[in-house]
Amino acid sequence: MSELVPITVSGVGAVSVSLTSDALTARQNAIDDARMVRVVSDEFGQESAVGALRAIKGLLSGVEKARKQVKEPVLSLGRRIDSTAAEFVVELEREAARITGLLTAYETEQRRIAAEAEAKRRAEEEAKAAAARKAEAERIAAEREAQRQRDEAARQAREADNAEQRAAAQAAAAAAQAEADRIAAERQKAELAARVEAAQAMTPVAAPQRVAGQVVQDVWTFDVVDAMALAKAHPDLVTITPKRADILALIRAGTREIPGLTIRKEVKVGVRA
């Protein structure tokens, strides 16, 4: 598929720009006359300097005027090109911004859902881990109690005075062993269940789906809430530019003291072309 070219301009490359021979001659004459002025020490030198300067100023003024006149059609063409492009893209940009907003809102919502699901999964895992720790503590306590009962039954069997006491002690020992076997079986069952749950927990929460051509990036940005605080804390992160026109307007109106400025007069000499 060839690339779409919405705007075309023809004939621009054939345009030539040149200086007239009269202008070149006048410039050289003005330069030659100016170079004759080496020092201003009397009225004759002053008159020569003013004449040379007026000639230069006249040429500069004429070149600037001609430049604007010649360039105006080009600038007008540029404005027409910009206007045509702006008119062409206005609806496209509006729709692009609208759809971008919809996609951004959808992506944000999907991330919120995924984050909630992940938080829920982690909470469930923590609850299961806490329950497992509690059950393990109870099993350890039960094992210790069963061991105590076995030890007690064995002691009673050793200290039995007759066959009836020994039989009772042996029965108690058998019961304690059965309880110990039951606890061991429960431990094995719990460990197997914990391994299965751990394997299942390794499956992460599904990330938001991407469509072909879609690009999603996490980018940092900022909002300025206190420019003065920013300038005070990090002066290297702000730019302070004096408003020259406004400052001069104040001075011309009579202001003579402005904090941070030194106000003075200076001599400016010029000529009328």
C-alpha positions as a printed Julia matrix, in Angstrom:
273×3 Matrix{Float64}:
   0.0     0.0     0.0
   1.53    3.34   -1.09
   1.83    6.18    1.41
  -0.96    8.74    1.25
   0.16   12.28    0.3
  -2.74   14.6     1.28
  -1.12   17.92    0.23
   0.89   18.8    -2.88
   2.59   22.05   -3.96
   4.01   22.4    -7.47
   6.52   24.78   -9.02
   8.26   25.76   -5.78
  11.56   24.11   -6.66
  11.91   26.17   -9.86
  11.93   29.5    -8.01
  15.29   31.35   -8.02
  16.53   34.02   -5.61
  19.18   36.57   -6.62
  20.46   40.09   -5.96
  20.23   42.86   -8.59
  23.44   44.27  -10.05
  22.44   47.77   -8.89
  22.1    46.51   -5.32
  25.51   44.86   -5.45
  27.09   48.05   -6.8
  25.39   50.21   -4.15
  26.53   47.85   -1.39
  30.15   47.97   -2.56
  30.09   51.77   -2.8
  28.67   52.04    0.71
  31.34   49.69    2.04
  34.1    51.62    0.28
  32.83   54.94    1.68
  32.51   53.46    5.17
  36.07   52.15    5.09
  37.31   55.64    4.37
  36.1    56.7     7.82
  38.89   55.82   10.24
  38.44   58.33   13.05
  35.99   61.07   14.01
  37.95   63.97   15.48
  36.35   67.06   13.9
  33.18   68.25   12.17
  34.41   67.11    8.74
  35.03   63.6    10.05
  31.67   63.69   11.78
  29.93   64.69    8.54
  31.73   61.94    6.59
  30.82   59.32    9.2
  27.16   60.39    9.24
  27.04   60.26    5.45
  28.57   56.79    5.32
  26.29   55.57    8.07
  23.19   57.03    6.37
  24.14   55.23    3.15
  24.51   51.93    4.99
  21.28   52.47    6.91
  19.49   53.3     3.66
  20.68   50.07    2.07
  19.8    48.04    5.15
  16.33   49.57    5.24
  15.85   48.95    1.53
  17.0    45.34    1.78
  14.68   44.72    4.73
  11.74   46.28    2.88
  12.5    44.27   -0.26
  12.97   41.12    1.76
   9.53   41.48    3.29
   7.91   42.28   -0.05
   9.56   39.37   -1.86
   9.0    36.94    1.01
   5.34   37.8     1.56
   4.05   35.49   -1.24
   6.2    32.7     0.19
   4.88   33.34    3.69
   1.36   33.49    2.31
   1.95   30.14    0.62
   3.21   28.73    3.92
   0.13   30.01    5.71
  -2.1    28.48    3.06
  -0.3    25.16    3.41
  -0.64   25.28    7.21
  -4.3    26.26    6.94
  -5.03   23.46    4.49
  -3.26   20.9     6.69
  -4.97   22.2     9.84
  -8.4    22.01    8.21
  -7.66   18.49    7.01
  -6.55   17.12   10.38
  -8.95   18.88   12.78
 -11.61   16.12   12.75
  -8.97   13.4    12.61
  -7.21   14.78   15.69
 -10.51   15.17   17.54
 -11.44   11.55   16.85
  -7.93   10.35   17.61
  -8.03   12.13   20.97
 -11.49   10.72   21.73
 -10.52    7.13   20.9
  -7.21    7.5    22.74
  -9.2     8.58   25.78
 -11.46    5.53   25.48
  -8.49    3.17   25.16
  -6.71    4.85   28.08
  -9.82    4.57   30.26
 -10.21    0.89   29.29
  -6.54    0.15   29.98
  -6.75    1.92   33.34
  -9.87   -0.05   34.3
  -8.32   -3.36   33.24
  -5.25   -2.6    35.3
  -7.45   -1.74   38.27
  -9.31   -5.05   37.91
  -6.03   -6.96   37.58
  -4.58   -5.17   40.61
  -7.67   -5.98   42.69
  -7.53   -9.61   41.59
  -3.83   -9.78   42.46
  -4.46   -8.19   45.86
  -7.28  -10.66   46.52
  -5.06  -13.57   45.49
  -2.28  -12.4    47.79
  -4.72  -11.92   50.67
  -6.08  -15.45   50.15
  -2.55  -16.84   50.03
  -1.68  -15.04   53.26
  -4.86  -16.34   54.91
  -4.02  -19.86   53.79
  -0.46  -19.48   55.01
  -1.69  -18.22   58.4
  -4.13  -21.15   58.65
  -1.34  -23.54   57.68
   0.95  -22.08   60.34
  -1.8   -22.42   62.94
  -2.54  -26.02   61.9
   1.16  -26.84   61.97
   1.48  -25.42   65.48
  -1.52  -27.5    66.59
  -0.03  -30.65   65.01
   3.28  -30.07   66.76
   1.45  -29.64   70.06
  -0.57  -32.82   69.38
   2.62  -34.73   68.52
   4.2   -33.61   71.75
   1.09  -34.65   73.69
   1.07  -38.05   71.96
   4.75  -38.51   72.75
   4.06  -37.56   76.37
   1.26  -40.12   76.53
   3.53  -42.82   75.06
   6.23  -42.01   77.53
   3.7   -42.08   80.39
   2.28  -45.42   79.21
   5.77  -46.9    78.97
   6.58  -45.69   82.48
   3.36  -47.16   83.81
   4.13  -50.47   82.08
   7.57  -50.56   83.67
   6.17  -49.78   87.09
   3.12  -52.09   86.88
   2.7   -54.39   89.87
   0.55  -57.0    88.13
  -0.64  -58.22   84.73
  -3.81  -56.11   84.8
  -1.84  -52.89   85.24
   0.6   -53.89   82.52
  -2.29  -54.65   80.13
  -3.84  -51.26   80.87
  -0.5   -49.53   80.33
   0.05  -51.38   77.03
  -3.43  -50.41   75.87
  -2.7   -46.78   76.7
   0.59  -47.03   74.82
  -1.16  -48.49   71.78
  -3.74  -45.71   71.86
  -1.01  -43.07   72.09
   0.82  -44.66   69.13
  -2.38  -44.72   67.1
  -2.87  -41.02   67.83
   0.74  -40.34   66.8
   0.21  -42.28   63.55
  -2.97  -40.3    62.86
  -1.16  -36.99   63.4
   1.69  -38.1    61.09
  -0.83  -39.04   58.37
  -2.52  -35.65   58.72
   0.86  -33.94   58.42
   1.63  -35.79   55.18
  -1.82  -34.92   53.81
  -1.41  -31.25   54.74
   2.06  -31.08   53.17
   0.72  -32.59   49.92
  -2.17  -30.1    49.85
   0.26  -27.23   50.51
   2.44  -28.29   47.54
  -0.61  -28.42   45.26
  -1.79  -24.98   46.4
   1.7   -23.54   45.94
   1.82  -24.85   42.37
  -1.58  -23.34   41.63
  -0.61  -20.03   43.22
   2.3   -19.7    40.78
  -0.19  -18.88   37.99
  -0.15  -15.07   37.77
  -3.22  -12.92   37.23
  -3.77  -12.44   33.51
  -2.5    -9.11   32.18
  -4.78   -6.88   30.07
  -5.0    -8.06   26.48
  -3.22   -6.16   23.7
  -4.53   -5.66   20.17
  -2.17   -5.78   17.2
  -0.75   -2.3    16.63
  -1.57   -1.1    20.15
   1.27    0.38   22.18
   0.93    0.8    25.95
   3.62    2.58   27.93
   4.01    3.74   31.49
   5.35    7.29   31.29
   6.21    9.68   34.1
   4.74   13.18   34.03
   4.13   16.01   36.5
   1.87   18.91   37.41
   3.23   22.17   38.81
   1.28   22.98   41.97
   3.66   25.62   43.41
   6.13   27.22   41.0
   7.76   29.32   43.73
   8.4    26.26   45.91
   9.92   24.48   42.91
  12.18   27.46   42.13
  13.29   27.68   45.77
  14.06   23.98   46.1
  15.49   23.44   42.59
  16.4    26.7    40.85
  18.06   24.64   38.11
  14.66   23.26   37.08
  13.02   26.62   36.29
  13.69   29.45   33.85
  13.22   33.07   34.9
  13.14   35.47   31.94
  12.75   39.24   32.51
   9.91   40.84   30.5
  11.99   43.51   28.82
   9.13   45.38   27.18
   7.17   45.58   30.44
  10.26   46.69   32.37
  11.0    49.48   29.86
   7.36   50.59   30.01
   7.64   51.0    33.79
  10.9    52.94   33.48
   9.49   55.25   30.8
   6.49   55.83   33.07
   8.82   57.16   35.78
   9.88   54.14   37.83
  13.53   54.43   38.84
  13.96   51.63   41.37
  13.09   47.99   40.71
  14.57   45.24   42.94
  17.09   43.18   41.02
  17.69   45.84   38.35
  20.12   48.71   37.85
  18.38   51.45   35.89
  20.58   53.78   33.83
  20.65   55.98   30.76
  22.87   55.25   27.82
  23.68   57.31   24.71
  22.45   55.96   21.41
  23.61   57.64   18.2
  21.93   56.95   14.87
  21.03   58.57   11.57
  17.95   58.94    9.39
  18.25   57.16    6.1
